[in-house]
Amino acid sequence: MKKILVCEDEDVIRDFVVINLKRSGYEVTDVSCGEDALEKFEEHNGQFDIVLLDIMMPGIDGFTVCKKIREKSNTIGIILLSAKTQEMDKVGGLMIGADDYITKPFSPSELVARVDALSRRVGLSQASTKDNIAIESGPFVLSPKSRTLTKNGEIIDLTQVEYQIMDLLLRNKNTALERSKILEEIWGDNYYGDLKIVDVNIRRLRMKVEDEPSNPEYIQTVWGYGYKWYDKD
């Protein structure tokens, strides 16, 4: 049974989330503040599959909790809960390591669909892969067996979403991929969000793999279309 940590300071919303996740078969631990979320995370030795975090909370906010949890684990799934007016907050949350965000108010079906989709992606880190052959491109080596990316022999820390995007790009070297194609491949064809999540994750990836993120050599933009991985060989 997948374990989820829910951190939401509004009792009504927290109860709504907990009830629907439990009905969907998840084991849920819920807290009402960032301090308790970090305490529960440590108490359970980080053994949660997914964390749902409200952005705006008194005391330690969701951003801080997200950053601290991501520093301890690249494989855990993190979803932010945000109000509709907090557009820049969503982008900021994704940049510090969140995998997805859900805008309030949301329906039970959207909540469960987003959690299910992320749960499947997180599960891939323990699942066997049909192709264990490493993919090489310039100084990079992507290893499906260990689910790692190295650059000049040094490991680059990637979240599960980032790893999957790299896998998609490297398996389609020098091929332009539409944003919608990337969204469908990584987040699923029933994803409730928008294309912006692709752009933010690409920006985050560039900061990790490029020597000059503002002038990318490998993850290139195909204007008005999407992105491609440039392989010189």
N, C-alpha and C positions, 0 to 999 in steps of 0.2 A: 504494500500500500504506500503510495506517494505521500510524503510529509510536507506540509505547507505551514509556514509561519506568516500570520497575518498581523500587520501593525496598522491600526486605524484608531484615531482618537474619538471619532464620533460613534457612539454606542449603536445607533440605529443602522448605520452603514456597516459597521463591523459585524453585527449580528446577522445582517442580510448576507454578507459575504461568507461568513462561517457556515450558516445553514445550507446555502447552495453548494458550497464545496463539499461539505459532509455528505449531502444527498448524492453527489457525483462520485463518492467513494474515496475521497481524500481524508487523510488524518490531519486534523487542523489544530494548531496551537495559536491562540490569539492573545494579543497584548494591546494596550491603549497608548503607549508612548515609546519613543525611540530608545530611551534608557532600558526599558524592559525588553525591547526587541534584541538589543545587543546582549543583555544578560541571558535571555533564553537561548540565543544562538550559541553562546559559550557553554551554557549548561548542557546543551544537546551535542556539544562538540562539532557544531556546524552541520549536523546530519539532517539537514532539510533539503528537499529537492527544489523548492521554490519559496521565495519570500515576496509577499505583497506589501508594499509600503506606501502609506499616504505621504504626500510631499510636505504639506503644511501641518505641522504639529508643534505644540508648545514644548520647550526644552530642546532636545536633540531632534532636528528635523529629518525628513526622509532622505534628503541628499546625503547628509552625514552618515546615516545608517547604511545607505547604499554603498558609499565609498569605503566604509570600514569593513563591510561584509565582502565586497569585491576584492579588497586587499588580501583577504584570508582565503578566498576561493574563486577560481575562474570557471568552475563547472556549475555552480549553483545558479538557478534561474531567478532573475529579479524583475518584478513588474511594479511600476509606479502607478499610484492612483492619484489623478490630478483633476482639478477643476478646469472647466472649459477655457477660462480666461488666462490660464497659466501656460500659454503656448511656449514661451521661451524656457520655462521651467522644464517642460518635457524634453526639449533639446538638450538642456544642461544635464538632465538626469541620464539621458542616453550617452552623453559624452563621458560621464564618470563611471559608466559600467552597467547601467540598467539594460535589460534585454527588450523591454516593451513597456508601454504605458496604456492605461485605460482611463478614458475621460468620464468624469461624473456628469450626469447620472448615467448608469449603465444597467442593462437588463441582465437577468440571470443567464440567458443563453450566451450573451457576449462574454460575460465573466468566465463561464465554464469553457467556452470555445478558446479563449485566449490562454487560459491556464492549461487546458489540454494540449494545445499546440506547443507551448513552451515545455511542457512536461515530456512530450515526445522528443523534442530536440535535446533536452537534458539527458534523456535516457540513451541517446546515441553515444554518449561518452563511455557507457559501460557495454554497449552492444558490439557484436562482431561486425566487421565490414566485409563486403563481398570482394573488395579489391585492396589488398595490403601493399601494393606496389607503391613505393615512394615517388612523388612527383618533384622533379627538379626544374628550376628556372633561374639562371644566373646564380646569385649567391644564396638562393632560397631552396630549402628542401621541406616539402610537406609530407609527413609520415602518417598515413591512415592507421597504421598499426598502433602507434602511440598517441595519435591525434595531437601531434605537435608540429609547429613551424619553426624552422631555424634559419638564421641569416648569418652566413659565414661561420657556421658551427654553433652559434649562440641561440638559445631558445628565446622566442618571442612569446610573451604571455598573451594568450588569446582567450576570450570567452567562447562558449560553445557556438554562439551566433557568429562571431568573428571567424572562428575556424571554418564553419560551414560556408561562409561567403568566400573565404580564401580557397577552399576546396572547389567551389563552383567556378571561380575565376581561373584557377590553374588547370582545371580540366577542360577549359575552353580558351586556351591561350590565343591571343590576337583575334579573338572573336568578340564583336560588340554584343553585349547583352542588354536588353531593354530593362529599365527599372522594374516594370511590371513582371518581367520574367524572373528577376532576382527575388522580388517580393513573393511570388508564387512558389519558387523553389525553396526558399528559406523559411518563410512564415506560413506557407500553405495557401491554397486557392480560396479558402473561406475566411481569410484574414479580415478583421473588422476595421483595421487602421488604414493609414494612407501611405503614399509613396515616400513621404518625408523620412520615414524610419530607415529606408534604404540609404538615402543621402547622408544621414547622420552617422550610420554605421560605417559607410565608406570613408567619411572624414576621420572617424576614430581609427580605422584600420591604417589609413595613410600616416597618421601620427606614430604608428608603431612600426611600419615596414619601410617607409620612405626616408631617405637621407634629408630631403627637403620637402616636407608635406605640402607646402604651398606651391611647389613646382614638381608635382609627382612624375616619376620616371616609369613606374610600373603600373599603378592603378590609374589608368587614364580615363578622362571624361570624354564621352562621345556626345557632343552637345545636342540637346534636344532629343536624346535617345536613351543613353544609359552609360555603362562603363565597360572597359575591357582591360585585361591583363596583357601588358606589352612584354613579349619575350623576344630578345634580340637574336637568339640562336635559330 
